[in-house]
Amino acid sequence: MRARKRLSLGVKRVIDVIGAGVGLIALSPVLAGIALVLLLTQGRPIFFRQRRPGLHGRLFTIVKFRTMRSSRPGEVWYATDPQRVTRIGRMLRSTSLDELPELWNVLRGEMSLVGPRPLLAEFLPNYTPQEARRHEMRPGVTGWAVVNGRQAAAFEERFRLDVWYVDNWSLGLDARIIGRTIAQVLRRTDASEAQGMSDIDLPARLEAGLGTLDDPPVRPGNGSSDPH
C-alpha cells in the first residue's frame, strides 16, 4: 500500500510539473497582459509575495498578482483589507486570475496543483496536532476545501476538509477537484473579494502579534494580505 501511494504521489508530481509548465507557457500572454495592466494602474510591485508553510510546515514564498494597495498611515492592515482591494484586484480575485503566478510555485515543487491552501505562517503554533496534518501534503493552487465553500466555509470546517483530503487523497480525487474548480471559476461562485483578519480569533492574533485588546472580537481564521 505504501509503495502504491509513493508511486501515485510520484505521478501527481509529474502531473504538477507538466500542468504548471504547460500552463505558464500557454497563459504567458495573459500573465504578461495582467502584469502590464497592474504596472500601469497600480505601479510596483506587480506581485504579492509572502512566506507560507508548505509540505511538513517548511516555509516558502508564495507568489500572486497584487490585488491590494498598501496600507496608509493610521490604517491597520488586517482591519482594512476590504477597503484596500483595488477595482482591478477585485476582478482578478473573482476570476481567480490572481492565483496564476502560483504555477511557478508548483513548478518549483513548493506547491501542487491540488492540495490544502497555504495559510499564514504566524498561526502554525496555534494548530492542533490534527489540524497540522494538513501539511502532510504540498499546499495547492486549489483544494478540497476550496471546492466546498472556498472562503465562505468556516475556518474549522476548512481544516476538517483539508485533513479529509490528506486521508482520502487519490489521483481521481485530484481530477474531481480540478473539474469542480474550473466550474466554480466559470460561475465565479464563493469567491472572496476582500481579504482580512475577520476569521482570526483574538487570542490567536495576540499570540501572533497581529492585534491588541482593543480590537473587536472575530472568529477563528486566517487573514492577512491574502489568506486564500
PyRosetta script that sets phi, psi and omega in degrees:
from pyrosetta import init, pose_from_sequence

init()
pose = pose_from_sequence("MRARKRLSLGVKRVIDVIGAGVGLIALSPVLAGIALVLLLTQGRPIFFRQRRPGLHGRLFTIVKFRTMRSSRPGEVWYATDPQRVTRIGRMLRSTSLDELPELWNVLRGEMSLVGPRPLLAEFLPNYTPQEARRHEMRPGVTGWAVVNGRQAAAFEERFRLDVWYVDNWSLGLDARIIGRTIAQVLRRTDASEAQGMSDIDLPARLEAGLGTLDDPPVRPGNGSSDPH")
pose.set_psi(1, -44.8)
pose.set_omega(1, 179.5)
pose.set_phi(2, -64.0)
pose.set_psi(2, -40.6)
pose.set_omega(2, 178.8)
pose.set_phi(3, -63.3)
pose.set_psi(3, -39.4)
pose.set_omega(3, 179.1)
pose.set_phi(4, -65.6)
pose.set_psi(4, -39.7)
pose.set_omega(4, 179.4)
pose.set_phi(5, -67.1)
pose.set_psi(5, -40.5)
pose.set_omega(5, 178.3)
pose.set_phi(6, -61.4)
pose.set_psi(6, -40.1)
pose.set_omega(6, 177.9)
pose.set_phi(7, -64.1)
pose.set_psi(7, -43.3)
pose.set_omega(7, 179.3)
pose.set_phi(8, -64.2)
pose.set_psi(8, -39.2)
pose.set_omega(8, 177.6)
pose.set_phi(9, -65.7)
pose.set_psi(9, -34.8)
pose.set_omega(9, 175.3)
pose.set_phi(10, -63.7)
pose.set_psi(10, -42.2)
pose.set_omega(10, 177.3)
pose.set_phi(11, -64.1)
pose.set_psi(11, -40.6)
pose.set_omega(11, 178.2)
pose.set_phi(12, -58.3)
pose.set_psi(12, -42.2)
pose.set_omega(12, -179.8)
pose.set_phi(13, -66.0)
pose.set_psi(13, -40.5)
pose.set_omega(13, 177.8)
pose.set_phi(14, -61.9)
pose.set_psi(14, -42.6)
pose.set_omega(14, 177.7)
pose.set_phi(15, -62.2)
pose.set_psi(15, -40.2)
pose.set_omega(15, 178.3)
pose.set_phi(16, -60.2)
pose.set_psi(16, -48.2)
pose.set_omega(16, -177.1)
pose.set_phi(17, -63.7)
pose.set_psi(17, -46.7)
pose.set_omega(17, 180.0)
pose.set_phi(18, -65.1)
pose.set_psi(18, -46.6)
pose.set_omega(18, -178.3)
pose.set_phi(19, -62.2)
pose.set_psi(19, -45.3)
pose.set_omega(19, -179.1)
pose.set_phi(20, -68.2)
pose.set_psi(20, -42.0)
pose.set_omega(20, -179.8)
pose.set_phi(21, -63.3)
pose.set_psi(21, -48.7)
pose.set_omega(21, 178.7)
pose.set_phi(22, -63.7)
pose.set_psi(22, -40.4)
pose.set_omega(22, -179.5)
pose.set_phi(23, -62.7)
pose.set_psi(23, -44.4)
pose.set_omega(23, 179.9)
pose.set_phi(24, -63.6)
pose.set_psi(24, -39.1)
pose.set_omega(24, 179.6)
pose.set_phi(25, -70.9)
pose.set_psi(25, -49.2)
pose.set_omega(25, -176.7)
pose.set_phi(26, -65.6)
pose.set_psi(26, -34.4)
pose.set_omega(26, -176.4)
pose.set_phi(27, -96.2)
pose.set_psi(27, 7.2)
pose.set_omega(27, -177.7)
pose.set_phi(28, -56.5)
pose.set_psi(28, -38.8)
pose.set_omega(28, 176.3)
pose.set_phi(29, -63.4)
pose.set_psi(29, -37.8)
pose.set_omega(29, 178.4)
pose.set_phi(30, -66.7)
pose.set_psi(30, -45.0)
pose.set_omega(30, 179.3)
pose.set_phi(31, -60.6)
pose.set_psi(31, -44.5)
pose.set_omega(31, 179.9)
pose.set_phi(32, -65.2)
pose.set_psi(32, -39.7)
pose.set_omega(32, 179.7)
pose.set_phi(33, -64.3)
pose.set_psi(33, -44.3)
pose.set_omega(33, 178.8)
pose.set_phi(34, -63.9)
pose.set_psi(34, -43.5)
pose.set_omega(34, 179.5)
pose.set_phi(35, -59.5)
pose.set_psi(35, -42.0)
pose.set_omega(35, -179.6)
pose.set_phi(36, -65.6)
pose.set_psi(36, -43.5)
pose.set_omega(36, 179.2)
pose.set_phi(37, -62.0)
pose.set_psi(37, -44.2)
pose.set_omega(37, 179.5)
pose.set_phi(38, -64.4)
pose.set_psi(38, -39.2)
pose.set_omega(38, 179.6)
pose.set_phi(39, -63.3)
pose.set_psi(39, -42.4)
pose.set_omega(39, -177.1)
pose.set_phi(40, -74.9)
pose.set_psi(40, -30.1)
pose.set_omega(40, -175.4)
pose.set_phi(41, -100.0)
pose.set_psi(41, -31.6)
pose.set_omega(41, -175.6)
pose.set_phi(42, -118.6)
pose.set_psi(42, -15.8)
pose.set_omega(42, -176.5)
pose.set_phi(43, 77.3)
pose.set_psi(43, -165.0)
pose.set_omega(43, 179.9)
pose.set_phi(44, -89.8)
pose.set_psi(44, 154.2)
pose.set_omega(44, -1.3)
pose.set_phi(45, -79.9)
pose.set_psi(45, 153.6)
pose.set_omega(45, 178.0)
pose.set_phi(46, -81.8)
pose.set_psi(46, -34.1)
pose.set_omega(46, -175.2)
pose.set_phi(47, -106.2)
pose.set_psi(47, 148.7)
pose.set_omega(47, 172.7)
pose.set_phi(48, -99.5)
pose.set_psi(48, 126.3)
pose.set_omega(48, 179.5)
pose.set_phi(49, -124.6)
pose.set_psi(49, 138.8)
pose.set_omega(49, 179.5)
pose.set_phi(50, -156.8)
pose.set_psi(50, 144.1)
pose.set_omega(50, 178.5)
pose.set_phi(51, -75.3)
pose.set_psi(51, 130.3)
pose.set_omega(51, 179.3)
pose.set_phi(52, -134.0)
pose.set_psi(52, 152.9)
pose.set_omega(52, 176.3)
pose.set_phi(53, -79.1)
pose.set_psi(53, 134.7)
pose.set_omega(53, 179.1)
pose.set_phi(54, -113.5)
pose.set_psi(54, -141.3)
pose.set_omega(54, -179.1)
pose.set_phi(55, -57.8)
pose.set_psi(55, 128.5)
pose.set_omega(55, -178.1)
pose.set_phi(56, 59.0)
pose.set_psi(56, 23.1)
pose.set_omega(56, 176.6)
pose.set_phi(57, 80.2)
pose.set_psi(57, 3.8)
pose.set_omega(57, 179.0)
pose.set_phi(58, -68.9)
pose.set_psi(58, 136.8)
pose.set_omega(58, -176.0)
pose.set_phi(59, -80.4)
pose.set_psi(59, 143.5)
pose.set_omega(59, 173.4)
pose.set_phi(60, -143.6)
pose.set_psi(60, 168.9)
pose.set_omega(60, -179.7)
pose.set_phi(61, -101.2)
pose.set_psi(61, 112.0)
pose.set_omega(61, 178.0)
pose.set_phi(62, -79.5)
pose.set_psi(62, 145.0)
pose.set_omega(62, -178.5)
pose.set_phi(63, -123.9)
pose.set_psi(63, 127.2)
pose.set_omega(63, 177.5)
pose.set_phi(64, -140.9)
pose.set_psi(64, 165.9)
pose.set_omega(64, 172.0)
pose.set_phi(65, -72.7)
pose.set_psi(65, 140.2)
pose.set_omega(65, -179.7)
pose.set_phi(66, -71.5)
pose.set_psi(66, 130.0)
pose.set_omega(66, -177.9)
pose.set_phi(67, -120.2)
pose.set_psi(67, 1.2)
pose.set_omega(67, -176.9)
pose.set_phi(68, -131.8)
pose.set_psi(68, 148.0)
pose.set_omega(68, 171.1)
pose.set_phi(69, -78.8)
pose.set_psi(69, 161.2)
pose.set_omega(69, 178.3)
pose.set_phi(70, -69.6)
pose.set_psi(70, 153.2)
pose.set_omega(70, 178.2)
pose.set_phi(71, -69.8)
pose.set_psi(71, 142.5)
pose.set_omega(71, 179.6)
pose.set_phi(72, -90.3)
pose.set_psi(72, 166.1)
pose.set_omega(72, 177.9)
pose.set_phi(73, -54.5)
pose.set_psi(73, 129.2)
pose.set_omega(73, 179.5)
pose.set_phi(74, 92.8)
pose.set_psi(74, -12.2)
pose.set_omega(74, 178.6)
pose.set_phi(75, -90.3)
pose.set_psi(75, 131.7)
pose.set_omega(75, 174.7)
pose.set_phi(76, -88.3)
pose.set_psi(76, 120.3)
pose.set_omega(76, -169.2)
pose.set_phi(77, -56.5)
pose.set_psi(77, -42.1)
pose.set_omega(77, -175.4)
pose.set_phi(78, -78.3)
pose.set_psi(78, -13.4)
pose.set_omega(78, -179.7)
pose.set_phi(79, -97.6)
pose.set_psi(79, -10.1)
pose.set_omega(79, -175.1)
pose.set_phi(80, -120.0)
pose.set_psi(80, 16.4)
pose.set_omega(80, -179.3)
pose.set_phi(81, -53.8)
pose.set_psi(81, -47.8)
pose.set_omega(81, -177.9)
pose.set_phi(82, -60.0)
pose.set_psi(82, -35.5)
pose.set_omega(82, -179.2)
pose.set_phi(83, -75.8)
pose.set_psi(83, -24.1)
pose.set_omega(83, -174.6)
pose.set_phi(84, -92.1)
pose.set_psi(84, -7.7)
pose.set_omega(84, 176.1)
pose.set_phi(85, -69.5)
pose.set_psi(85, 127.4)
pose.set_omega(85, -179.5)
pose.set_phi(86, -80.3)
pose.set_psi(86, 165.8)
pose.set_omega(86, 179.3)
pose.set_phi(87, -62.5)
pose.set_psi(87, -42.6)
pose.set_omega(87, 177.5)
pose.set_phi(88, -68.1)
pose.set_psi(88, -38.2)
pose.set_omega(88, 178.3)
pose.set_phi(89, -61.6)
pose.set_psi(89, -38.7)
pose.set_omega(89, 178.0)
pose.set_phi(90, -62.6)
pose.set_psi(90, -40.2)
pose.set_omega(90, 178.0)
pose.set_phi(91, -67.0)
pose.set_psi(91, -41.3)
pose.set_omega(91, 179.5)
pose.set_phi(92, -63.2)
pose.set_psi(92, -39.1)
pose.set_omega(92, 179.7)
pose.set_phi(93, -69.8)
pose.set_psi(93, -41.8)
pose.set_omega(93, -177.3)
pose.set_phi(94, -65.5)
pose.set_psi(94, -25.1)
pose.set_omega(94, 178.7)
pose.set_phi(95, -103.1)
pose.set_psi(95, -0.9)
pose.set_omega(95, -177.8)
pose.set_phi(96, 63.6)
pose.set_psi(96, 16.2)
pose.set_omega(96, 178.5)
pose.set_phi(97, -69.1)
pose.set_psi(97, -22.1)
pose.set_omega(97, 178.4)
pose.set_phi(98, -66.3)
pose.set_psi(98, -18.4)
pose.set_omega(98, -178.0)
pose.set_phi(99, -83.5)
pose.set_psi(99, -13.6)
pose.set_omega(99, -172.3)
pose.set_phi(100, -55.3)
pose.set_psi(100, -39.3)
pose.set_omega(100, 179.4)
pose.set_phi(101, -61.3)
pose.set_psi(101, -17.0)
pose.set_omega(101, 178.3)
pose.set_phi(102, -65.0)
pose.set_psi(102, -15.6)
pose.set_omega(102, 175.0)
pose.set_phi(103, -59.5)
pose.set_psi(103, -29.1)
pose.set_omega(103, 175.7)
pose.set_phi(104, -66.7)
pose.set_psi(104, -40.1)
pose.set_omega(104, 175.7)
pose.set_phi(105, -62.4)
pose.set_psi(105, -37.0)
pose.set_omega(105, 178.3)
pose.set_phi(106, -65.4)
pose.set_psi(106, -45.6)
pose.set_omega(106, -179.2)
pose.set_phi(107, -61.4)
pose.set_psi(107, -34.9)
pose.set_omega(107, -179.9)
pose.set_phi(108, -77.4)
pose.set_psi(108, -10.1)
pose.set_omega(108, 179.9)
pose.set_phi(109, 88.7)
pose.set_psi(109, 7.5)
pose.set_omega(109, 179.8)
pose.set_phi(110, -84.8)
pose.set_psi(110, -25.0)
pose.set_omega(110, 179.4)
pose.set_phi(111, -134.8)
pose.set_psi(111, 172.3)
pose.set_omega(111, 174.7)
pose.set_phi(112, -122.8)
pose.set_psi(112, 163.5)
pose.set_omega(112, 174.7)
pose.set_phi(113, -62.2)
pose.set_psi(113, -35.3)
pose.set_omega(113, -178.9)
pose.set_phi(114, -129.5)
pose.set_psi(114, 133.4)
pose.set_omega(114, 178.1)
pose.set_phi(115, 168.5)
pose.set_psi(115, 177.3)
pose.set_omega(115, 176.5)
pose.set_phi(116, -60.9)
pose.set_psi(116, 136.9)
pose.set_omega(116, 179.6)
pose.set_phi(117, -65.3)
pose.set_psi(117, 137.7)
pose.set_omega(117, -179.7)
pose.set_phi(118, -73.3)
pose.set_psi(118, 126.3)
pose.set_omega(118, -178.6)
pose.set_phi(119, -101.3)
pose.set_psi(119, -164.4)
pose.set_omega(119, -176.0)
pose.set_phi(120, -78.4)
pose.set_psi(120, 140.7)
pose.set_omega(120, 178.7)
pose.set_phi(121, -67.7)
pose.set_psi(121, -28.7)
pose.set_omega(121, -176.6)
pose.set_phi(122, -61.4)
pose.set_psi(122, -21.4)
pose.set_omega(122, -173.6)
pose.set_phi(123, -101.8)
pose.set_psi(123, 6.4)
pose.set_omega(123, 176.3)
pose.set_phi(124, -55.6)
pose.set_psi(124, -42.3)
pose.set_omega(124, -179.4)
pose.set_phi(125, -65.8)
pose.set_psi(125, -16.3)
pose.set_omega(125, -176.8)
pose.set_phi(126, -92.0)
pose.set_psi(126, -6.1)
pose.set_omega(126, -179.8)
pose.set_phi(127, -71.9)
pose.set_psi(127, 142.8)
pose.set_omega(127, 168.0)
pose.set_phi(128, -76.1)
pose.set_psi(128, 161.8)
pose.set_omega(128, 177.3)
pose.set_phi(129, -54.5)
pose.set_psi(129, -36.6)
pose.set_omega(129, 178.9)
pose.set_phi(130, -68.0)
pose.set_psi(130, -43.0)
pose.set_omega(130, 179.9)
pose.set_phi(131, -65.4)
pose.set_psi(131, -35.4)
pose.set_omega(131, -179.0)
pose.set_phi(132, -65.7)
pose.set_psi(132, -15.6)
pose.set_omega(132, 179.7)
pose.set_phi(133, -66.8)
pose.set_psi(133, -14.3)
pose.set_omega(133, 176.6)
pose.set_phi(134, -62.0)
pose.set_psi(134, -19.3)
pose.set_omega(134, 180.0)
pose.set_phi(135, -89.3)
pose.set_psi(135, 9.5)
pose.set_omega(135, 177.0)
pose.set_phi(136, -76.4)
pose.set_psi(136, -10.4)
pose.set_omega(136, 174.8)
pose.set_phi(137, -130.5)
pose.set_psi(137, 157.9)
pose.set_omega(137, 178.9)
pose.set_phi(138, -60.3)
pose.set_psi(138, 143.0)
pose.set_omega(138, 175.0)
pose.set_phi(139, -65.9)
pose.set_psi(139, 155.7)
pose.set_omega(139, -174.3)
pose.set_phi(140, -119.3)
pose.set_psi(140, 158.7)
pose.set_omega(140, 171.6)
pose.set_phi(141, -66.8)
pose.set_psi(141, -36.1)
pose.set_omega(141, 171.6)
pose.set_phi(142, -133.3)
pose.set_psi(142, 170.7)
pose.set_omega(142, -177.5)
pose.set_phi(143, -165.5)
pose.set_psi(143, 178.5)
pose.set_omega(143, -177.9)
pose.set_phi(144, -62.9)
pose.set_psi(144, -40.8)
pose.set_omega(144, 177.8)
pose.set_phi(145, -66.8)
pose.set_psi(145, -33.7)
pose.set_omega(145, -179.4)
pose.set_phi(146, -62.8)
pose.set_psi(146, -44.3)
pose.set_omega(146, -176.3)
pose.set_phi(147, -84.2)
pose.set_psi(147, 0.7)
pose.set_omega(147, 176.3)
pose.set_phi(148, -119.2)
pose.set_psi(148, 44.0)
pose.set_omega(148, 175.4)
pose.set_phi(149, 128.5)
pose.set_psi(149, -19.7)
pose.set_omega(149, -177.3)
pose.set_phi(150, 49.2)
pose.set_psi(150, -132.0)
pose.set_omega(150, -176.0)
pose.set_phi(151, -74.1)
pose.set_psi(151, -11.0)
pose.set_omega(151, -179.1)
pose.set_phi(152, -74.9)
pose.set_psi(152, -19.4)
pose.set_omega(152, -177.8)
pose.set_phi(153, -75.4)
pose.set_psi(153, 142.2)
pose.set_omega(153, 175.8)
pose.set_phi(154, -62.1)
pose.set_psi(154, 150.8)
pose.set_omega(154, -174.3)
pose.set_phi(155, -59.6)
pose.set_psi(155, -44.3)
pose.set_omega(155, -179.8)
pose.set_phi(156, -61.7)
pose.set_psi(156, -37.3)
pose.set_omega(156, 178.8)
pose.set_phi(157, -67.4)
pose.set_psi(157, -38.7)
pose.set_omega(157, 178.3)
pose.set_phi(158, -63.6)
pose.set_psi(158, -39.7)
pose.set_omega(158, 175.4)
pose.set_phi(159, -61.8)
pose.set_psi(159, -44.2)
pose.set_omega(159, -179.5)
pose.set_phi(160, -60.8)
pose.set_psi(160, -42.2)
pose.set_omega(160, 179.3)
pose.set_phi(161, -66.8)
pose.set_psi(161, -36.9)
pose.set_omega(161, 178.1)
pose.set_phi(162, -63.1)
pose.set_psi(162, -45.2)
pose.set_omega(162, -179.5)
pose.set_phi(163, -68.0)
pose.set_psi(163, -36.3)
pose.set_omega(163, 176.2)
pose.set_phi(164, -60.0)
pose.set_psi(164, -41.2)
pose.set_omega(164, 178.6)
pose.set_phi(165, -61.4)
pose.set_psi(165, -45.3)
pose.set_omega(165, 179.7)
pose.set_phi(166, -59.0)
pose.set_psi(166, -42.4)
pose.set_omega(166, -177.1)
pose.set_phi(167, -75.0)
pose.set_psi(167, -25.5)
pose.set_omega(167, -173.5)
pose.set_phi(168, -117.2)
pose.set_psi(168, 15.6)
pose.set_omega(168, -175.2)
pose.set_phi(169, -60.0)
pose.set_psi(169, 141.8)
pose.set_omega(169, 171.5)
pose.set_phi(170, -157.6)
pose.set_psi(170, 163.0)
pose.set_omega(170, 177.0)
pose.set_phi(171, -63.5)
pose.set_psi(171, -34.8)
pose.set_omega(171, 177.8)
pose.set_phi(172, -64.4)
pose.set_psi(172, -39.6)
pose.set_omega(172, 178.1)
pose.set_phi(173, -64.7)
pose.set_psi(173, -40.9)
pose.set_omega(173, 177.4)
pose.set_phi(174, -59.3)
pose.set_psi(174, -44.0)
pose.set_omega(174, 179.5)
pose.set_phi(175, -61.8)
pose.set_psi(175, -39.6)
pose.set_omega(175, 178.6)
pose.set_phi(176, -64.3)
pose.set_psi(176, -42.0)
pose.set_omega(176, -179.5)
pose.set_phi(177, -65.5)
pose.set_psi(177, -42.8)
pose.set_omega(177, 179.7)
pose.set_phi(178, -62.1)
pose.set_psi(178, -42.4)
pose.set_omega(178, 178.4)
pose.set_phi(179, -61.4)
pose.set_psi(179, -43.9)
pose.set_omega(179, 179.7)
pose.set_phi(180, -69.0)
pose.set_psi(180, -33.0)
pose.set_omega(180, 178.2)
pose.set_phi(181, -64.9)
pose.set_psi(181, -45.0)
pose.set_omega(181, 178.8)
pose.set_phi(182, -59.3)
pose.set_psi(182, -42.9)
pose.set_omega(182, 179.5)
pose.set_phi(183, -63.7)
pose.set_psi(183, -40.5)
pose.set_omega(183, 179.2)
pose.set_phi(184, -65.3)
pose.set_psi(184, -42.1)
pose.set_omega(184, -179.3)
pose.set_phi(185, -64.0)
pose.set_psi(185, -41.8)
pose.set_omega(185, 179.8)
pose.set_phi(186, -64.3)
pose.set_psi(186, -34.2)
pose.set_omega(186, 179.2)
pose.set_phi(187, -89.2)
pose.set_psi(187, -12.3)
pose.set_omega(187, -176.4)
pose.set_phi(188, 55.5)
pose.set_psi(188, 48.7)
pose.set_omega(188, -177.9)
pose.set_phi(189, -98.4)
pose.set_psi(189, 145.6)
pose.set_omega(189, 173.4)
pose.set_phi(190, 59.4)
pose.set_psi(190, 19.5)
pose.set_omega(190, 179.2)
pose.set_phi(191, -80.0)
pose.set_psi(191, 140.6)
pose.set_omega(191, 177.8)
pose.set_phi(192, -92.0)
pose.set_psi(192, 119.8)
pose.set_omega(192, 180.0)
pose.set_phi(193, -79.0)
pose.set_psi(193, -35.6)
pose.set_omega(193, -177.5)
pose.set_phi(194, -117.5)
pose.set_psi(194, 149.3)
pose.set_omega(194, 179.7)
pose.set_phi(195, -119.2)
pose.set_psi(195, 139.5)
pose.set_omega(195, -179.1)
pose.set_phi(196, -164.2)
pose.set_psi(196, -168.2)
pose.set_omega(196, -178.9)
pose.set_phi(197, -97.8)
pose.set_psi(197, 16.8)
pose.set_omega(197, -173.9)
pose.set_phi(198, -65.0)
pose.set_psi(198, -12.7)
pose.set_omega(198, 179.7)
pose.set_phi(199, -105.8)
pose.set_psi(199, 9.5)
pose.set_omega(199, -178.0)
pose.set_phi(200, -106.9)
pose.set_psi(200, 129.8)
pose.set_omega(200, 179.9)
pose.set_phi(201, -76.2)
pose.set_psi(201, 156.3)
pose.set_omega(201, -174.3)
pose.set_phi(202, -60.4)
pose.set_psi(202, -44.5)
pose.set_omega(202, 179.1)
pose.set_phi(203, -57.3)
pose.set_psi(203, -40.3)
pose.set_omega(203, -179.7)
pose.set_phi(204, -66.9)
pose.set_psi(204, -39.8)
pose.set_omega(204, 179.7)
pose.set_phi(205, -65.7)
pose.set_psi(205, -41.3)
pose.set_omega(205, 179.6)
pose.set_phi(206, -63.0)
pose.set_psi(206, -43.4)
pose.set_omega(206, -178.2)
pose.set_phi(207, -65.1)
pose.set_psi(207, -33.2)
pose.set_omega(207, -179.8)
pose.set_phi(208, -86.3)
pose.set_psi(208, -2.0)
pose.set_omega(208, -179.9)
pose.set_phi(209, 73.5)
pose.set_psi(209, 27.6)
pose.set_omega(209, -176.0)
pose.set_phi(210, -111.8)
pose.set_psi(210, 9.5)
pose.set_omega(210, -178.7)
pose.set_phi(211, -157.8)
pose.set_psi(211, 177.8)
pose.set_omega(211, 178.0)
pose.set_phi(212, -133.5)
pose.set_psi(212, 169.1)
pose.set_omega(212, -179.8)
pose.set_phi(213, -66.5)
pose.set_psi(213, -16.1)
pose.set_omega(213, 179.0)
pose.set_phi(214, -84.4)
pose.set_psi(214, -6.7)
pose.set_omega(214, -178.6)
pose.set_phi(215, -72.9)
pose.set_psi(215, 147.3)
pose.set_omega(215, 177.7)
pose.set_phi(216, -67.3)
pose.set_psi(216, 149.9)
pose.set_omega(216, 179.0)
pose.set_phi(217, -68.8)
pose.set_psi(217, 142.3)
pose.set_omega(217, 177.5)
pose.set_phi(218, -139.8)
pose.set_psi(218, 173.2)
pose.set_omega(218, -176.4)
pose.set_phi(219, -88.6)
pose.set_psi(219, 161.8)
pose.set_omega(219, 179.1)
pose.set_phi(220, -62.9)
pose.set_psi(220, 140.4)
pose.set_omega(220, 177.8)
pose.set_phi(221, 176.4)
pose.set_psi(221, -151.3)
pose.set_omega(221, -169.4)
pose.set_phi(222, -131.5)
pose.set_psi(222, -25.0)
pose.set_omega(222, 169.9)
pose.set_phi(223, 41.4)
pose.set_psi(223, -155.8)
pose.set_omega(223, -175.7)
pose.set_phi(224, 87.7)
pose.set_psi(224, -166.2)
pose.set_omega(224, -177.8)
pose.set_phi(225, -67.4)
pose.set_psi(225, -13.7)
pose.set_omega(225, 178.8)
pose.set_phi(226, -170.3)
pose.set_psi(226, 95.1)
pose.set_omega(226, -177.3)
pose.set_phi(227, -88.3)
pose.set_psi(227, -19.1)
pose.set_omega(227, -171.9)
pose.set_phi(228, -100.5)
pose.dump_pdb("model.pdb")
